[in-house]
Amino acid sequence: MIRVKCHTNIDRFNSVEWPERMAGMPAIGHYVEGKSSLSTSIQLQIVRITHSYDRIEKVPVLLIELHQ
């Protein structure tokens, strides 16, 4: 599993729970499904992927930026 941190700058999607792990390598243009507080599914598209490192857990992580 690949560790990811998904984020978006669209205010209405800030409370959505996004996945923290993915089974395969994500790519720009793919869609990520999150769960809103109303238990509905939200899908946003990957527009940027940054390879990063989690200094607390000491593991590599992909930072994924999402937009509509």
CORZI-V527490 format. One record per helix or strand of 2 or more residues. SS is the DSSP state (@ for helix, = for strand). FROM is the first residue (numbers start at 0). TO is the last residue. If there is no record, write none. Layout:
BEGIN
[[SS,FROM,TO] [SS,FROM,TO]]
END
This chain:
BEGIN
[[=,1,6] [@,10,12] [=,20,21] [=,30,34] [=,40,53] [=,58,66]]
END
